[in-house]
Amino acid sequence: MAMNPEPVAPGARADDCPAGGRAIAGVPTAVTALIGTARRGSINQPEPVGSFADFERIFGGLAADCELGYAVRQFFRNGGASAWVARVPSGSDTRQWLQGLNSLAMVEGFNLLVLPGLADPEVLAAAADTCRQRRAFLIAEAPADARTAERMAACMGSRVLPRSGFGAVYFPWVRIADPLRPGSPRAAPPGGTVAGLYARTDGERGVWRAPAGPEGVLQGVAGLERIPDDREVTRLAGLGVNCLGALANGTVVLGARTLDATHGSDSDWSRVPVRRTALFLEESVERGTQWAAQRPNGPALWAELRAAVGAFLQGLFRRGAFAGPDPASAYWVRCDATTTMPADVAAGEVNIEVGFAPLRPAEFFSLTVRQLTAPPPAPAGDEAPAAGGVARALRRSRGLRPRRPLSR
């Protein structure tokens, strides 16, 4: 018995895609870049690290005066699997930290960024901007002197931490076992531990789920420098701070707000899983549709792109990535003459608009991915536009554009 094709996007059907249609694969979401001081290793030369044993071999292992090694160890202990580590000189000033941050230009792709123990406002602001440009997410930490809720609130008011939808901050520091001093727990910034939790949550439940709650017990954590009470947790959450807390089953993260939620705002990008889902979708769609560069820019290409992106989103919908009882209320894809104007066609560019309903809040968000196509035939005597110039423009226009709730 013949069956109707299953819709892959509102307005698109599975049979829009011809035989041999191109599938979009989801990109990694938890490749983590960590920057700090270490016992040895090249300066400002990021190295791929797949285990703590790799870190020991390349950078010399733990050192009492270096937070980096402890952060890397906690990252892998909590579920991390892939990292890039960059060493900066001991006693680095702002300029040297910025050089370390700039060294990440040598890394093709990373998703999370941790600067263990760093509280330099200029470097943290630059780190958040790097994440914006690279479709990554900054995991920031309470400054070392913010040992109380009052002090942490003061830090948020003084702008030590940047206001950004591309990062989140965690309080307080954790207490972990220290192999260099057996029996004496060490106070450590929580960034590496939390990054490992992000990786574990992504692998077990998906990037669209909050890396928080009783399901995400932090491993290797013996306790907290200070356990915030319910009133303090609520107050700090209103300032955009994610508190760690103690439950019967262990230490957990109690919030999932971005640094764009400071001062009680409820912006489009105030929730960690919403921002990270959008980054995942944008990067996956851009990488997965680069074949369009070999195709003429017109209705046939637009239909193929709608079908390919719709099929990708339908697969995510089946895995529970979006809110809504059916595809039409969970996501949409637009790629046609309303998104790609004649000027875009002349420039060799096609625009794909994607809307999705995150699990929380119950509203639509949208983003636009601009992709290269084959340039149109050049008039006699003229040269086609150089692809390199368009690609550079793409990098500058990578920001996501949120849209408030659509009518349902």
VEXTIKOL-10875 format. One record per residue (C-alpha): residue number from 1; residue in one letter; chain; z, y, x. Coordinates in pm, 1 decimal. Last residue first. Example, Ala and Ser with C-alpha at 12.3 -4.5 7.8 and 13.67 -1.06 7.14 Angstrom:
{node 2, s, A, {714.0, -106.0, 1367.0}} {node 1, a, A, {780.0, -450.0, 1230.0}} 
END
This chain:
{node 408, r, A, {1674.4, 2995.1, 50.5}} {node 407, s, A, {1626.5, 3355.7, 155.3}} {node 406, l, A, {1623.7, 3380.8, 534.0}} {node 405, p, A, {1951.2, 3440.6, 711.8}} {node 404, r, A, {1946.8, 3674.6, 1015.1}} {node 403, r, A, {1672.2, 3649.3, 1273.3}} {node 402, p, A, {1732.1, 3588.9, 1639.7}} {node 401, r, A, {1482.4, 3689.1, 1909.0}} {node 400, l, A, {1510.6, 3475.9, 2217.4}} {node 399, g, A, {1439.0, 3648.1, 2548.5}} {node 398, r, A, {1152.5, 3504.7, 2754.5}} {node 397, s, A, {943.2, 3817.8, 2769.2}} {node 396, r, A, {971.0, 3883.7, 3143.4}} {node 395, r, A, {877.7, 3527.1, 3230.1}} {node 394, l, A, {574.7, 3544.8, 3002.7}} {node 393, a, A, {450.6, 3862.3, 3169.0}} {node 392, r, A, {451.7, 3678.5, 3500.8}} {node 391, a, A, {247.4, 3399.7, 3344.7}} {node 390, v, A, {-3.8, 3648.7, 3207.2}} {node 389, g, A, {-59.9, 3799.8, 3552.2}} {node 388, g, A, {-105.0, 3457.3, 3708.0}} {node 387, a, A, {-365.6, 3358.2, 3453.0}} {node 386, a, A, {-604.7, 3622.3, 3582.9}} {node 385, p, A, {-802.3, 3787.6, 3304.8}} {node 384, a, A, {-1168.0, 3675.6, 3285.8}} {node 383, e, A, {-1410.5, 3881.9, 3490.6}} {node 382, d, A, {-1674.7, 4107.6, 3340.5}} {node 381, g, A, {-2045.6, 4124.9, 3423.4}} {node 380, a, A, {-2153.8, 3949.1, 3105.8}} {node 379, p, A, {-1874.4, 3946.4, 2853.4}} {node 378, a, A, {-1596.8, 3700.0, 2931.1}} {node 377, p, A, {-1572.1, 3381.4, 2726.2}} {node 376, p, A, {-1222.2, 3357.3, 2581.4}} {node 375, p, A, {-945.1, 3255.2, 2819.2}} {node 374, a, A, {-820.0, 2895.6, 2786.8}} {node 373, t, A, {-473.2, 2914.8, 2643.0}} {node 372, l, A, {-139.8, 3039.5, 2776.5}} {node 371, q, A, {178.4, 2997.4, 2571.6}} {node 370, r, A, {413.8, 3243.0, 2404.7}} {node 369, v, A, {721.7, 3085.9, 2247.0}} {node 368, t, A, {885.6, 3275.9, 1961.6}} {node 367, l, A, {1236.9, 3220.4, 1833.5}} {node 366, s, A, {1399.0, 3201.9, 1491.9}} {node 365, f, A, {1747.5, 3150.6, 1352.8}} {node 364, f, A, {1817.4, 3036.4, 997.7}} {node 363, e, A, {2158.8, 3033.6, 834.8}} {node 362, a, A, {2443.5, 2792.1, 769.0}} {node 361, p, A, {2656.7, 2877.8, 1074.1}} {node 360, r, A, {2692.8, 2606.2, 1195.0}} {node 359, l, A, {2472.0, 2299.8, 1198.6}} {node 358, p, A, {2192.0, 2520.4, 1318.7}} {node 357, a, A, {1907.5, 2605.5, 1077.5}} {node 356, f, A, {1584.2, 2634.7, 1272.2}} {node 355, g, A, {1284.7, 2864.4, 1292.2}} {node 354, v, A, {1000.3, 2825.7, 1538.6}} {node 353, e, A, {719.8, 3073.9, 1600.8}} {node 352, i, A, {434.2, 2970.2, 1829.5}} {node 351, n, A, {228.5, 3246.3, 1987.5}} {node 350, v, A, {-104.6, 3183.8, 2163.2}} {node 349, e, A, {-225.0, 3374.2, 2468.1}} {node 348, g, A, {-564.1, 3410.5, 2640.5}} {node 347, a, A, {-555.6, 3791.5, 2639.7}} {node 346, a, A, {-847.2, 3814.6, 2393.6}} {node 345, v, A, {-670.3, 3565.0, 2167.1}} {node 344, d, A, {-353.7, 3775.1, 2183.0}} {node 343, a, A, {-550.4, 4089.5, 2093.7}} {node 342, p, A, {-705.6, 3904.3, 1800.0}} {node 341, m, A, {-355.1, 3827.9, 1670.0}} {node 340, t, A, {-162.1, 3507.2, 1716.7}} {node 339, t, A, {136.8, 3484.1, 1482.2}} {node 338, t, A, {-37.5, 3566.5, 1152.5}} {node 337, a, A, {-363.5, 3399.2, 1258.5}} {node 336, d, A, {-184.5, 3069.0, 1297.6}} {node 335, c, A, {115.2, 2906.6, 1462.0}} {node 334, r, A, {420.6, 2886.9, 1241.8}} {node 333, v, A, {683.1, 2614.1, 1258.8}} {node 332, w, A, {975.5, 2557.7, 1020.4}} {node 331, y, A, {1322.5, 2409.4, 1029.7}} {node 330, a, A, {1612.5, 2265.2, 826.2}} {node 329, s, A, {1543.2, 2362.0, 463.5}} {node 328, a, A, {1186.9, 2229.6, 464.4}} {node 327, p, A, {1290.2, 1930.2, 673.4}} {node 326, d, A, {1533.6, 1797.1, 410.8}} {node 325, p, A, {1907.0, 1797.7, 335.2}} {node 324, g, A, {1982.3, 2102.6, 552.3}} {node 323, a, A, {2155.4, 2168.7, 881.5}} {node 322, f, A, {1987.0, 2083.9, 1208.1}} {node 321, a, A, {2039.5, 1848.5, 1502.9}} {node 320, g, A, {2121.3, 1539.5, 1296.7}} {node 319, r, A, {1913.9, 1285.8, 1488.9}} {node 318, r, A, {1652.7, 1279.7, 1212.8}} {node 317, f, A, {1625.0, 1657.7, 1241.9}} {node 316, l, A, {1561.7, 1623.0, 1616.1}} {node 315, g, A, {1269.6, 1390.3, 1551.0}} {node 314, q, A, {1137.4, 1629.3, 1289.0}} {node 313, l, A, {1158.7, 1913.7, 1540.4}} {node 312, f, A, {936.2, 1728.1, 1786.4}} {node 311, a, A, {690.1, 1630.8, 1512.3}} {node 310, g, A, {672.9, 1992.7, 1400.2}} {node 309, v, A, {605.0, 2111.0, 1754.7}} {node 308, a, A, {314.1, 1868.1, 1791.2}} {node 307, a, A, {177.4, 1930.0, 1439.7}} {node 306, r, A, {195.0, 2306.6, 1463.4}} {node 305, l, A, {38.5, 2295.6, 1810.7}} {node 304, e, A, {-247.6, 2077.5, 1692.6}} {node 303, a, A, {-312.5, 2307.4, 1395.2}} {node 302, w, A, {-310.1, 2614.9, 1620.5}} {node 301, l, A, {-557.6, 2450.3, 1858.5}} {node 300, a, A, {-804.7, 2382.4, 1576.9}} {node 299, p, A, {-752.4, 2731.7, 1431.3}} {node 298, g, A, {-840.9, 2914.6, 1754.7}} {node 297, n, A, {-762.6, 2959.7, 2123.6}} {node 296, p, A, {-995.5, 2731.3, 2315.8}} {node 295, r, A, {-804.7, 2456.4, 2499.7}} {node 294, q, A, {-711.2, 2400.2, 2863.7}} {node 293, a, A, {-407.7, 2631.2, 2862.6}} {node 292, a, A, {-290.9, 2453.3, 2546.9}} {node 291, w, A, {-178.3, 2165.8, 2772.2}} {node 290, q, A, {128.0, 2380.5, 2842.9}} {node 289, t, A, {266.6, 2275.0, 2506.1}} {node 288, g, A, {559.0, 2056.1, 2613.8}} {node 287, r, A, {694.9, 2298.1, 2871.1}} {node 286, e, A, {710.3, 2589.3, 2627.7}} {node 285, v, A, {835.5, 2374.2, 2341.3}} {node 284, s, A, {1110.4, 2213.1, 2548.2}} {node 283, e, A, {1222.5, 2544.5, 2699.1}} {node 282, e, A, {1240.5, 2718.5, 2360.9}} {node 281, l, A, {1411.6, 2429.4, 2185.2}} {node 280, f, A, {1675.9, 2378.7, 2454.3}} {node 279, l, A, {1749.8, 2750.9, 2475.9}} {node 278, a, A, {1786.9, 2766.9, 2097.1}} {node 277, t, A, {2019.1, 2466.6, 2097.1}} {node 276, r, A, {2225.4, 2627.9, 2373.0}} {node 275, r, A, {2266.7, 2951.3, 2178.5}} {node 274, v, A, {2364.5, 2776.8, 1856.5}} {node 273, p, A, {2592.8, 2529.1, 2037.4}} {node 272, v, A, {2791.3, 2809.4, 2208.2}} {node 271, r, A, {2855.0, 3028.4, 1904.8}} {node 270, s, A, {2840.6, 3410.8, 1913.9}} {node 269, w, A, {2461.7, 3429.7, 1932.5}} {node 268, d, A, {2374.0, 3598.4, 1603.6}} {node 267, s, A, {2676.1, 3821.7, 1636.1}} {node 266, d, A, {3015.6, 3767.6, 1478.8}} {node 265, s, A, {3213.7, 4037.5, 1653.8}} {node 264, g, A, {3589.1, 3993.2, 1701.8}} {node 263, h, A, {3619.9, 4205.4, 2014.2}} {node 262, t, A, {3409.7, 3966.3, 2220.5}} {node 261, a, A, {3183.8, 3720.4, 2039.2}} {node 260, d, A, {2891.6, 3781.1, 2276.0}} {node 259, l, A, {3097.8, 3606.0, 2543.5}} {node 258, t, A, {3016.9, 3285.8, 2360.7}} {node 257, r, A, {3244.5, 3099.0, 2125.9}} {node 256, a, A, {3311.5, 2724.6, 2127.6}} {node 255, g, A, {3685.8, 2682.5, 2082.1}} {node 254, l, A, {3980.8, 2445.2, 2122.4}} {node 253, v, A, {3888.5, 2261.5, 2442.9}} {node 252, v, A, {4098.5, 1948.3, 2489.7}} {node 251, t, A, {4390.9, 1814.3, 2693.2}} {node 250, g, A, {4517.0, 1471.9, 2590.0}} {node 249, n, A, {4542.1, 1229.1, 2297.1}} {node 248, a, A, {4842.2, 1394.2, 2132.3}} {node 247, l, A, {4679.6, 1733.2, 2166.3}} {node 246, a, A, {4720.5, 1991.7, 2441.5}} {node 245, g, A, {4514.6, 2308.9, 2446.9}} {node 244, l, A, {4230.3, 2486.0, 2621.0}} {node 243, c, A, {4141.3, 2826.8, 2488.2}} {node 242, n, A, {3793.2, 2964.8, 2436.4}} {node 241, v, A, {3796.1, 3344.5, 2471.6}} {node 240, g, A, {3563.9, 3563.1, 2263.3}} {node 239, l, A, {3818.2, 3831.3, 2170.8}} {node 238, g, A, {3883.4, 3682.8, 1827.5}} {node 237, a, A, {3935.2, 3347.8, 1996.3}} {node 236, l, A, {4204.8, 3515.9, 2206.6}} {node 235, r, A, {4404.8, 3613.4, 1898.8}} {node 234, t, A, {4370.8, 3274.4, 1734.0}} {node 233, v, A, {4470.1, 3082.6, 2047.4}} {node 232, e, A, {4761.9, 3321.3, 2103.0}} {node 231, r, A, {4894.1, 3266.9, 1751.3}} {node 230, d, A, {4856.1, 2890.5, 1779.8}} {node 229, d, A, {5048.9, 2872.1, 2107.8}} {node 228, p, A, {4884.8, 2884.9, 2450.9}} {node 227, i, A, {4981.1, 2605.7, 2692.9}} {node 226, r, A, {5022.2, 2751.4, 3042.0}} {node 225, e, A, {4900.9, 2622.6, 3376.7}} {node 224, l, A, {4761.6, 2330.1, 3183.7}} {node 223, g, A, {4815.8, 1956.0, 3214.9}} {node 222, a, A, {4730.5, 1642.9, 3409.9}} {node 221, v, A, {4355.8, 1692.5, 3379.8}} {node 220, g, A, {4143.5, 1416.2, 3532.1}} {node 219, q, A, {3941.2, 1378.2, 3213.7}} {node 218, l, A, {3921.3, 1646.0, 2945.7}} {node 217, v, A, {3937.4, 1498.1, 2594.8}} {node 216, g, A, {3619.6, 1581.0, 2405.3}} {node 215, e, A, {3642.6, 1404.4, 2068.4}} {node 214, p, A, {3955.6, 1606.0, 1980.8}} {node 213, g, A, {3764.7, 1933.3, 1968.1}} {node 212, a, A, {3515.6, 2111.1, 2190.4}} {node 211, p, A, {3168.3, 2086.4, 2340.7}} {node 210, a, A, {3015.4, 2202.6, 2010.5}} {node 209, r, A, {2728.4, 1986.8, 1887.4}} {node 208, w, A, {2365.1, 2104.5, 1903.8}} {node 207, v, A, {2338.2, 1983.1, 2263.9}} {node 206, g, A, {2362.3, 1627.2, 2130.7}} {node 205, r, A, {2638.1, 1380.8, 2042.3}} {node 204, e, A, {2685.5, 1141.0, 2334.2}} {node 203, g, A, {2463.5, 1287.6, 2604.6}} {node 202, d, A, {2513.9, 1652.3, 2513.6}} {node 201, t, A, {2888.5, 1600.6, 2472.2}} {node 200, r, A, {2917.9, 1436.7, 2815.0}} {node 199, a, A, {2719.3, 1713.8, 2983.6}} {node 198, y, A, {2921.4, 1988.1, 2814.8}} {node 197, l, A, {3241.2, 1803.1, 2911.2}} {node 196, g, A, {3127.1, 1798.3, 3274.1}} {node 195, a, A, {3071.5, 2173.7, 3254.5}} {node 194, v, A, {3427.1, 2207.5, 3115.5}} {node 193, t, A, {3577.3, 2028.0, 3415.6}} {node 192, g, A, {3371.1, 2232.2, 3662.0}} {node 191, g, A, {3470.4, 2558.1, 3493.4}} {node 190, p, A, {3844.8, 2493.1, 3448.4}} {node 189, p, A, {3981.5, 2694.8, 3742.4}} {node 188, a, A, {4232.4, 2484.4, 3937.4}} {node 187, a, A, {4610.5, 2460.6, 3965.7}} {node 186, r, A, {4683.0, 2161.8, 4189.3}} {node 185, p, A, {4912.5, 1872.3, 4105.8}} {node 184, s, A, {5150.6, 1768.5, 4388.1}} {node 183, g, A, {5200.3, 1390.1, 4402.3}} {node 182, p, A, {4933.0, 1339.3, 4664.6}} {node 181, r, A, {4846.5, 1661.6, 4850.1}} {node 180, l, A, {4489.4, 1635.9, 4982.4}} {node 179, p, A, {4397.2, 1402.6, 4696.0}} {node 178, d, A, {4493.2, 1684.1, 4453.1}} {node 177, a, A, {4550.5, 1570.7, 4094.9}} {node 176, i, A, {4458.9, 1835.2, 3840.0}} {node 175, r, A, {4635.9, 2120.3, 3662.9}} {node 174, v, A, {4407.1, 2335.0, 3451.3}} {node 173, w, A, {4349.9, 2710.8, 3443.1}} {node 172, p, A, {4389.1, 2887.5, 3108.4}} {node 171, f, A, {4151.1, 2991.1, 2950.2}} {node 170, y, A, {3773.4, 2938.3, 2921.1}} {node 169, v, A, {3487.7, 3189.3, 2913.0}} {node 168, a, A, {3142.3, 3153.2, 2755.7}} {node 167, g, A, {2791.3, 3251.8, 2863.4}} {node 166, f, A, {2438.6, 3345.1, 2758.9}} {node 165, g, A, {2534.4, 3546.4, 2450.4}} {node 164, s, A, {2666.8, 3810.2, 2685.7}} {node 163, r, A, {2947.3, 4061.9, 2713.1}} {node 162, p, A, {3028.3, 4046.9, 3080.8}} {node 161, l, A, {3374.1, 3950.6, 3206.8}} {node 160, v, A, {3597.9, 4199.1, 3386.4}} {node 159, r, A, {3521.0, 4421.5, 3090.4}} {node 158, s, A, {3865.1, 4581.6, 3074.1}} {node 157, g, A, {3936.9, 4464.6, 2718.5}} {node 156, m, A, {3860.4, 4103.4, 2799.1}} {node 155, c, A, {4088.6, 4122.3, 3102.1}} {node 154, a, A, {4367.5, 4270.0, 2889.1}} {node 153, a, A, {4341.4, 3977.3, 2648.9}} {node 152, m, A, {4377.2, 3740.2, 2943.6}} {node 151, r, A, {4687.7, 3926.0, 3061.4}} {node 150, e, A, {4847.3, 3900.9, 2720.4}} {node 149, a, A, {4755.4, 3532.6, 2690.7}} {node 148, t, A, {4931.4, 3466.1, 3019.8}} {node 147, r, A, {4812.1, 3346.1, 3361.6}} {node 146, a, A, {4532.5, 3599.0, 3400.1}} {node 145, d, A, {4585.9, 3641.3, 3776.5}} {node 144, a, A, {4336.6, 3367.5, 3867.8}} {node 143, p, A, {4069.4, 3519.5, 3646.7}} {node 142, a, A, {3994.1, 3315.8, 3332.6}} {node 141, e, A, {3679.5, 3113.6, 3381.6}} {node 140, a, A, {3307.5, 3151.2, 3318.9}} {node 139, i, A, {3060.5, 2882.0, 3213.3}} {node 138, l, A, {2724.0, 3058.2, 3226.6}} {node 137, f, A, {2430.4, 2920.4, 3024.9}} {node 136, a, A, {2066.9, 2873.7, 3124.7}} {node 135, r, A, {1731.8, 2990.9, 2993.9}} {node 134, r, A, {1640.2, 3121.4, 3342.3}} {node 133, q, A, {1622.0, 3493.4, 3262.7}} {node 132, r, A, {1930.4, 3496.9, 3043.3}} {node 131, c, A, {2116.5, 3275.0, 3290.0}} {node 130, t, A, {2034.9, 3515.5, 3571.5}} {node 129, d, A, {2164.2, 3798.7, 3352.5}} {node 128, a, A, {2494.0, 3615.1, 3302.9}} {node 127, a, A, {2518.8, 3557.2, 3678.2}} {node 126, a, A, {2447.1, 3924.5, 3748.9}} {node 125, a, A, {2731.9, 4023.8, 3516.4}} {node 124, l, A, {2956.3, 3768.5, 3686.4}} {node 123, v, A, {2862.0, 3905.6, 4029.2}} {node 122, e, A, {2940.0, 4263.4, 3929.9}} {node 121, p, A, {3265.5, 4170.2, 3755.1}} {node 120, d, A, {3400.4, 3969.8, 4054.7}} {node 119, a, A, {3632.1, 3705.1, 3906.1}} {node 118, l, A, {3520.7, 3390.4, 4093.4}} {node 117, g, A, {3740.0, 3078.5, 4075.6}} {node 116, p, A, {3451.5, 2834.1, 4049.3}} {node 115, l, A, {3112.0, 3001.4, 3997.3}} {node 114, v, A, {2961.8, 2768.8, 3733.1}} {node 113, l, A, {2607.3, 2778.4, 3592.6}} {node 112, l, A, {2461.2, 2547.1, 3328.1}} {node 111, n, A, {2100.4, 2461.5, 3246.2}} {node 110, f, A, {1918.3, 2427.8, 3577.9}} {node 109, g, A, {1549.8, 2430.4, 3666.2}} {node 108, e, A, {1313.8, 2473.9, 3956.7}} {node 107, v, A, {1584.1, 2560.9, 4206.3}} {node 106, m, A, {1464.7, 2796.7, 4482.9}} {node 105, a, A, {1544.3, 3099.5, 4263.7}} {node 104, l, A, {1900.3, 2965.2, 4275.8}} {node 103, s, A, {1930.0, 3141.9, 4611.1}} {node 102, n, A, {1974.8, 3467.2, 4417.9}} {node 101, l, A, {2325.0, 3357.6, 4319.7}} {node 100, g, A, {2415.1, 3293.7, 4681.2}} {node 99, q, A, {2277.5, 3634.0, 4774.5}} {node 98, l, A, {2483.7, 3786.5, 4494.2}} {node 97, w, A, {2792.8, 3617.2, 4637.6}} {node 96, q, A, {2710.0, 3763.6, 4977.8}} {node 95, r, A, {2674.8, 4115.3, 4837.0}} {node 94, t, A, {2999.9, 4089.2, 4640.6}} {node 93, d, A, {3200.3, 3982.8, 4944.5}} {node 92, s, A, {3225.0, 3630.6, 5085.1}} {node 91, g, A, {3551.6, 3526.7, 5248.7}} {node 90, s, A, {3409.2, 3185.9, 5336.0}} {node 89, p, A, {3029.4, 3191.9, 5346.5}} {node 88, v, A, {2832.5, 3087.3, 5036.4}} {node 87, r, A, {2736.2, 2728.3, 4958.5}} {node 86, a, A, {2490.9, 2628.6, 4686.0}} {node 85, v, A, {2529.6, 2311.7, 4479.3}} {node 84, w, A, {2270.2, 2177.1, 4236.4}} {node 83, a, A, {2397.2, 1923.0, 3986.4}} {node 82, s, A, {2307.8, 1608.6, 3791.6}} {node 81, a, A, {2531.1, 1352.3, 3620.3}} {node 80, g, A, {2826.5, 1532.0, 3465.1}} {node 79, g, A, {3052.9, 1320.1, 3248.1}} {node 78, n, A, {3405.9, 1443.7, 3303.2}} {node 77, r, A, {3463.6, 1292.7, 3647.9}} {node 76, f, A, {3131.1, 1430.2, 3770.0}} {node 75, f, A, {3227.8, 1787.1, 3687.3}} {node 74, q, A, {3586.3, 1736.5, 3804.4}} {node 73, r, A, {3470.1, 1647.1, 4157.2}} {node 72, v, A, {3226.1, 1940.5, 4161.3}} {node 71, a, A, {3503.2, 2179.9, 4054.7}} {node 70, y, A, {3742.8, 2041.5, 4316.9}} {node 69, g, A, {3480.3, 2088.7, 4588.3}} {node 68, l, A, {3401.3, 2444.9, 4480.8}} {node 67, e, A, {3760.3, 2571.4, 4469.1}} {node 66, c, A, {3776.1, 2607.3, 4847.8}} {node 65, d, A, {4107.7, 2686.3, 5025.1}} {node 64, a, A, {4244.5, 2330.9, 5017.1}} {node 63, a, A, {3914.8, 2177.9, 5126.9}} {node 62, l, A, {3754.9, 1884.4, 4947.2}} {node 61, g, A, {3438.6, 1712.0, 5066.9}} {node 60, g, A, {3228.3, 1794.6, 5373.4}} {node 59, f, A, {2932.9, 1977.8, 5217.2}} {node 58, i, A, {2646.9, 1729.1, 5244.0}} {node 57, r, A, {2821.7, 1392.0, 5261.2}} {node 56, e, A, {3119.3, 1491.5, 5047.9}} {node 55, f, A, {2889.5, 1645.8, 4786.5}} {node 54, d, A, {2678.4, 1330.3, 4773.8}} {node 53, a, A, {2995.4, 1123.4, 4726.4}} {node 52, f, A, {3083.9, 1355.3, 4437.8}} {node 51, s, A, {2768.0, 1234.1, 4268.7}} {node 50, g, A, {2408.9, 1338.9, 4199.5}} {node 49, v, A, {2392.1, 1650.1, 4416.7}} {node 48, p, A, {2071.3, 1844.0, 4473.5}} {node 47, e, A, {2117.4, 2107.0, 4747.8}} {node 46, p, A, {2094.2, 2483.9, 4710.5}} {node 45, q, A, {2041.9, 2664.9, 5043.2}} {node 44, n, A, {2237.2, 2989.8, 5046.7}} {node 43, i, A, {2434.3, 2882.2, 5356.2}} {node 42, s, A, {2367.8, 2532.7, 5490.8}} {node 41, g, A, {2656.2, 2288.2, 5480.8}} {node 40, r, A, {3019.1, 2281.7, 5589.4}} {node 39, r, A, {3374.5, 2313.4, 5462.9}} {node 38, a, A, {3275.4, 2468.9, 5131.4}} {node 37, t, A, {3262.8, 2807.7, 4959.5}} {node 36, g, A, {3113.5, 2859.4, 4615.9}} {node 35, i, A, {2817.9, 2812.2, 4383.0}} {node 34, l, A, {2769.8, 2543.8, 4118.0}} {node 33, a, A, {2440.5, 2481.2, 3935.0}} {node 32, t, A, {2457.0, 2229.7, 3650.8}} {node 31, v, A, {2181.9, 2014.3, 3500.4}} {node 30, a, A, {2321.8, 1978.2, 3149.1}} {node 29, t, A, {2037.8, 2030.9, 2898.6}} {node 28, p, A, {1747.2, 1819.3, 3022.7}} {node 27, v, A, {1415.4, 1889.6, 2846.0}} {node 26, g, A, {1316.8, 1732.8, 2513.9}} {node 25, a, A, {977.8, 1565.6, 2519.0}} {node 24, i, A, {685.5, 1706.0, 2321.2}} {node 23, a, A, {423.2, 1455.0, 2209.1}} {node 22, r, A, {51.3, 1523.2, 2253.2}} {node 21, g, A, {-191.2, 1399.9, 1989.9}} {node 20, g, A, {-394.0, 1093.1, 2088.4}} {node 19, a, A, {-530.9, 1053.7, 1741.9}} {node 18, p, A, {-551.7, 1392.4, 1579.0}} {node 17, c, A, {-239.2, 1585.2, 1470.7}} {node 16, d, A, {-265.7, 1738.3, 1124.9}} {node 15, d, A, {-205.1, 1381.8, 996.3}} {node 14, a, A, {169.2, 1428.0, 1049.3}} {node 13, r, A, {171.8, 1717.2, 807.8}} {node 12, a, A, {231.0, 2089.9, 849.9}} {node 11, g, A, {327.9, 2357.9, 593.9}} {node 10, p, A, {698.2, 2303.1, 641.5}} {node 9, a, A, {711.5, 2080.8, 946.9}} {node 8, v, A, {662.5, 1713.0, 1025.4}} {node 7, p, A, {588.1, 1603.3, 669.9}} {node 6, e, A, {572.7, 1225.0, 632.8}} {node 5, p, A, {220.6, 1100.4, 560.4}} {node 4, n, A, {184.7, 957.6, 209.3}} {node 3, m, A, {189.5, 580.1, 207.5}} {node 2, a, A, {-95.4, 340.1, 134.9}} {node 1, m, A, {0.0, 0.0, 0.0}} 
END
